[in-house]
Amino acid sequence: MTIILDAVLDTAAAGSLRVALRKAIETGQPLVIDAEHVERAGQACLQVLVAARSTAELAGLGFNIQKPSAALTEMTRLAGLDALVAN
């Protein structure tokens, strides 16, 4: 299942992102996260993505962030979460 991330992943976006990722995980399909259009990413959404990856992996599902934007890549680097966007 593919999830397309919004351009702005701030604290206000974290709740809806969490719900969308949880529903996607419940389908039992591997998750593909399209991050091409992310312009800003905050810590709350990064935490949601990390939690979703862990949950997907525990469920035996794939979790792949494709086409991470420069902004998302930089934010994960600053947060010490480089592995989140590494393929």
Backbone as a printed PyTorch tensor [residue, N CA C, xyz], in Angstrom:
tensor([[[ 0.8520, -1.1630,  0.0000],
         [ 0.0000,  0.0000,  0.0000],
         [ 0.9000,  1.2280,  0.0000]],

        [[ 0.5540,  2.2060, -0.8370],
         [ 1.3470,  3.4270, -0.9390],
         [ 0.6710,  4.5630, -0.1880]],

        [[ 1.4680,  5.2470,  0.6240],
         [ 1.0350,  6.4430,  1.3440],
         [ 1.8530,  7.6010,  0.7840]],

        [[ 1.1810,  8.6550,  0.3530],
         [ 1.8670,  9.8440, -0.1440],
         [ 1.8890, 10.8760,  0.9830]],

        [[ 3.0910, 11.2510,  1.3920],
         [ 3.2280, 12.2050,  2.4790],
         [ 2.9000, 13.6230,  2.0180]],

        [[ 2.3030, 14.3870,  2.9210],
         [ 1.9960, 15.7890,  2.6600],
         [ 3.2760, 16.6100,  2.5940]],

        [[ 3.1740, 17.8060,  2.0410],
         [ 4.3260, 18.6980,  1.9380],
         [ 4.7960, 19.1590,  3.3050]],

        [[ 3.8410, 19.3680,  4.2200],
         [ 4.1770, 19.8530,  5.5560],
         [ 3.8480, 18.7720,  6.5820]],

        [[ 4.8820, 18.2710,  7.2160],
         [ 4.7370, 17.2520,  8.2600],
         [ 5.0910, 17.8860,  9.5990]],

        [[ 4.1820, 18.7090, 10.0930],
         [ 4.4090, 19.3860, 11.3650],
         [ 3.6210, 18.6800, 12.4720]],

        [[ 3.6320, 19.2410, 13.6520],
         [ 2.9440, 18.6280, 14.7840],
         [ 1.4570, 18.4310, 14.5050]],

        [[ 0.8470, 19.3880, 13.8310],
         [-0.5840, 19.2790, 13.5130],
         [-0.8710, 18.1090, 12.5780]],

        [[ 0.0800, 17.7240, 11.7530],
         [-0.1070, 16.6320, 10.8030],
         [ 0.1500, 15.2570, 11.4120]],

        [[ 0.7640, 15.2050, 12.5850],
         [ 1.1820, 13.9310, 13.1720],
         [ 0.0150, 12.9960, 13.4580]],

        [[-1.0830, 13.5180, 13.9750],
         [-2.2210, 12.6630, 14.3080],
         [-2.8150, 11.9850, 13.0950]],

        [[-3.0560, 12.7440, 12.0360],
         [-3.6490, 12.1450, 10.8370],
         [-2.6600, 11.2060, 10.1510]],

        [[-1.3730, 11.5130, 10.2150],
         [-0.3680, 10.6040,  9.6530],
         [-0.3570,  9.2910, 10.4190]],

        [[-0.4400,  9.3690, 11.7300],
         [-0.4600,  8.1540, 12.5570],
         [-1.6530,  7.2750, 12.2060]],

        [[-2.8260,  7.8890, 12.0620],
         [-4.0370,  7.1370, 11.7300],
         [-3.8990,  6.4840, 10.3590]],

        [[-3.4110,  7.2380,  9.3790],
         [-3.2570,  6.6950,  8.0230],
         [-2.2820,  5.5240,  7.9950]],

        [[-1.1720,  5.6560,  8.7110],
         [-0.1820,  4.5780,  8.7340],
         [-0.7030,  3.3550,  9.4830]],

        [[-1.4350,  3.5780, 10.5660],
         [-2.0010,  2.4530, 11.3070],
         [-2.9930,  1.6830, 10.4330]],

        [[-3.8580,  2.4060,  9.7220],
         [-4.8180,  1.7500,  8.8260],
         [-4.0980,  0.9840,  7.7250]],

        [[-3.0430,  1.5660,  7.1950],
         [-2.2710,  0.8930,  6.1520],
         [-1.6350, -0.3850,  6.6820]],

        [[-1.1010, -0.3440,  7.8850],
         [-0.4940, -1.5380,  8.4780],
         [-1.5450, -2.6150,  8.7050]],

        [[-2.7420, -2.2130,  9.0930],
         [-3.8210, -3.1760,  9.3430],
         [-4.2490, -3.9230,  8.0910]],

        [[-3.9380, -3.4070,  6.8970],
         [-4.2850, -4.1130,  5.6650],
         [-3.4130, -5.3520,  5.4740]],

        [[-2.2700, -5.3850,  6.1570],
         [-1.3690, -6.5200,  6.0350],
         [-0.4870, -6.4590,  4.8010]],

        [[-0.4980, -5.3420,  4.1100],
         [ 0.3150, -5.1750,  2.9120],
         [ 1.5900, -4.4050,  3.2520]],

        [[ 2.6590, -4.6320,  2.4790],
         [ 3.8670, -3.8340,  2.6790],
         [ 3.5580, -2.3540,  2.4620]],

        [[ 4.2450, -1.5020,  3.1890],
         [ 4.0300, -0.0620,  3.0710],
         [ 5.1150,  0.5740,  2.2220]],

        [[ 4.6800,  1.3880,  1.2970],
         [ 5.5730,  2.2080,  0.4880],
         [ 5.1800,  3.6430,  0.7820]],

        [[ 6.1340,  4.4200,  1.2560],
         [ 5.8850,  5.8040,  1.6290],
         [ 6.5250,  6.6970,  0.5780]],

        [[ 5.6930,  7.4580, -0.1330],
         [ 6.1870,  8.3930, -1.1460],
         [ 6.4490,  9.7250, -0.4490]],

        [[ 7.7130, 10.0970, -0.3540],
         [ 8.1180, 11.2950,  0.3950],
         [ 8.6870, 12.3770, -0.5130]],

        [[ 8.3630, 12.3000, -1.7810],
         [ 8.9330, 13.2050, -2.7690],
         [ 8.5500, 14.6740, -2.5530]],

        [[ 7.3580, 14.9220, -2.0170],
         [ 6.8500, 16.2940, -1.9380],
         [ 6.9920, 16.9350, -0.5560]],

        [[ 7.6920, 16.2880,  0.3590],
         [ 7.8470, 16.8360,  1.7030],
         [ 8.7490, 18.0680,  1.6590]],

        [[ 8.2060, 19.1810,  2.1500],
         [ 8.9680, 20.4320,  2.2020],
         [ 9.4600, 20.7390,  3.6120]],

        [[ 8.6960, 20.2890,  4.6180],
         [ 9.0690, 20.4860,  6.0300],
         [ 8.6640, 19.2440,  6.8020]],

        [[ 9.5300, 18.8510,  7.7060],
         [ 9.2390, 17.6830,  8.5430],
         [ 9.6670, 17.9750,  9.9660]],

        [[ 8.7470, 17.8250, 10.8910],
         [ 9.0360, 18.0550, 12.2940],
         [ 9.2540, 16.7570, 13.0530]],

        [[ 9.7070, 16.9130, 14.2650],
         [10.0410, 15.7640, 15.1030],
         [ 8.8500, 14.8440, 15.3500]],

        [[ 7.6620, 15.4080, 15.5370],
         [ 6.4830, 14.5760, 15.8280],
         [ 6.2040, 13.6050, 14.6840]],

        [[ 6.2530, 14.0810, 13.4580],
         [ 5.9870, 13.1950, 12.3140],
         [ 7.1260, 12.2020, 12.0980]],

        [[ 8.3490, 12.6230, 12.3930],
         [ 9.4550, 11.6650, 12.3020],
         [ 9.2580, 10.5300, 13.3040]],

        [[ 8.7970, 10.8640, 14.5010],
         [ 8.5260,  9.8300, 15.5040],
         [ 7.4190,  8.8960, 15.0390]],

        [[ 6.3990,  9.4390, 14.3970],
         [ 5.3030,  8.6140, 13.8690],
         [ 5.8380,  7.6690, 12.8000]],

        [[ 6.6870,  8.1640, 11.9220],
         [ 7.2570,  7.3080, 10.8740],
         [ 8.1310,  6.1990, 11.4640]],

        [[ 8.9270,  6.5380, 12.4630],
         [ 9.7740,  5.5300, 13.1080],
         [ 8.9080,  4.4610, 13.7830]],

        [[ 7.8730,  4.8900, 14.4840],
         [ 6.9700,  3.9380, 15.1470],
         [ 6.2620,  3.0540, 14.1280]],

        [[ 5.8380,  3.6360, 13.0140],
         [ 5.1570,  2.8530, 11.9800],
         [ 6.1000,  1.8220, 11.3650]],

        [[ 7.3460,  2.2350, 11.1460],
         [ 8.3160,  1.2800, 10.6040],
         [ 8.5080,  0.1090, 11.5690]],

        [[ 8.6410,  0.4030, 12.8510],
         [ 8.8200, -0.6580, 13.8500],
         [ 7.6070, -1.5720, 13.8930]],

        [[ 6.4200, -0.9940, 13.8730],
         [ 5.1870, -1.7830, 13.9100],
         [ 5.0640, -2.6520, 12.6630]],

        [[ 5.3690, -2.0840, 11.4970],
         [ 5.3060, -2.8430, 10.2560],
         [ 6.2980, -4.0070, 10.2780]],

        [[ 7.5020, -3.7400, 10.7440],
         [ 8.5150, -4.7950, 10.7970],
         [ 8.1160, -5.8960, 11.7640]],

        [[ 7.5390, -5.5320, 12.9150],
         [ 7.0780, -6.5500, 13.8700],
         [ 5.9580, -7.4030, 13.2780]],

        [[ 5.1740, -6.8110, 12.3840],
         [ 4.0820, -7.5330, 11.7340],
         [ 4.5680, -8.3060, 10.5040]],

        [[ 5.8580, -8.2190, 10.2110],
         [ 6.4190, -8.9240,  9.0700],
         [ 6.1260, -8.2420,  7.7450]],

        [[ 5.8620, -6.9460,  7.7970],
         [ 5.5430, -6.1910,  6.5860],
         [ 6.7340, -5.3450,  6.1650]],

        [[ 6.8480, -5.1110,  4.8890],
         [ 7.8770, -4.2180,  4.3940],
         [ 7.5010, -2.7710,  4.6900]],

        [[ 8.4940, -1.9240,  4.8170],
         [ 8.2940, -0.4980,  5.0470],
         [ 9.4140,  0.2200,  4.3210]],

        [[ 9.0680,  0.9800,  3.2800],
         [10.0870,  1.6170,  2.4630],
         [ 9.6770,  3.0510,  2.1600]],

        [[10.5480,  3.9890,  2.4780],
         [10.3200,  5.3870,  2.1160],
         [11.0180,  5.6180,  0.7890]],

        [[10.2050,  5.9140, -0.2320],
         [10.7430,  6.1310, -1.5690],
         [10.8160,  7.6130, -1.8910]],

        [[11.8000,  7.9540, -2.6880],
         [11.9950,  9.3210, -3.1780],
         [11.9610, 10.3680, -2.0630]],

        [[12.7220, 10.1710, -0.9870],
         [12.6920, 11.1790,  0.0790],
         [13.1960, 12.5270, -0.4490]],

        [[12.4530, 13.5670, -0.1510],
         [12.8530, 14.9100, -0.5750],
         [14.1280, 15.3200,  0.1590]],

        [[14.7580, 16.3610, -0.3490],
         [15.9520, 16.8870,  0.3110],
         [15.6180, 17.3580,  1.7220]],

        [[14.4320, 17.9580,  1.8890],
         [14.0340, 18.4570,  3.2120],
         [13.8710, 17.3150,  4.2080]],

        [[13.2320, 16.2260,  3.7820],
         [13.0530, 15.0860,  4.6880],
         [14.3920, 14.4300,  4.9910]],

        [[15.2100, 14.2890,  3.9840],
         [16.5310, 13.6860,  4.1820],
         [17.3590, 14.5000,  5.1750]],

        [[17.3180, 15.8110,  5.0450],
         [18.0750, 16.6790,  5.9480],
         [17.5260, 16.6020,  7.3700]],

        [[16.2200, 16.5980,  7.5100],
         [15.6290, 16.5480,  8.8470],
         [15.9440, 15.2210,  9.5340]],

        [[15.8890, 14.1270,  8.7930],
         [16.2300, 12.8410,  9.4110],
         [17.7070, 12.8150,  9.8060]],

        [[18.5480, 13.4450,  8.9980],
         [19.9770, 13.5070,  9.3390],
         [20.1820, 14.3010, 10.6250]],

        [[19.5220, 15.4540, 10.7270],
         [19.6530, 16.2890, 11.9220],
         [19.1310, 15.5870, 13.1730]],

        [[18.1040, 14.7620, 12.9980],
         [17.5080, 14.0640, 14.1320],
         [18.2280, 12.7520, 14.4500]],

        [[19.2380, 12.4060, 13.6590],
         [19.9540, 11.1510, 13.8810],
         [19.1680,  9.9380, 13.4250]],

        [[18.2600, 10.1480, 12.4700],
         [17.4120,  9.0710, 11.9720],
         [17.6890,  8.7750, 10.5070]],

        [[18.9400,  8.8890, 10.1010],
         [19.3240,  8.6880,  8.7060],
         [18.8130,  7.3620,  8.1410]],

        [[18.7990,  6.3400,  8.9670],
         [18.3790,  5.0100,  8.5150],
         [16.9230,  4.9880,  8.0700]],

        [[16.1380,  5.9420,  8.5280],
         [14.7210,  5.9780,  8.1580],
         [14.5340,  6.1350,  6.6590]],

        [[15.3920,  6.9160,  6.0120],
         [15.2510,  7.1750,  4.5780],
         [16.2960,  6.4370,  3.7410]],

        [[17.1700,  5.6770,  4.3690],
         [18.1880,  4.9270,  3.6340],
         [17.5540,  3.7140,  2.9630]],

        [[17.9220,  3.4850,  1.7450],
         [17.4190,  2.3000,  1.0220],
         [18.5050,  1.2930,  0.8300]]])
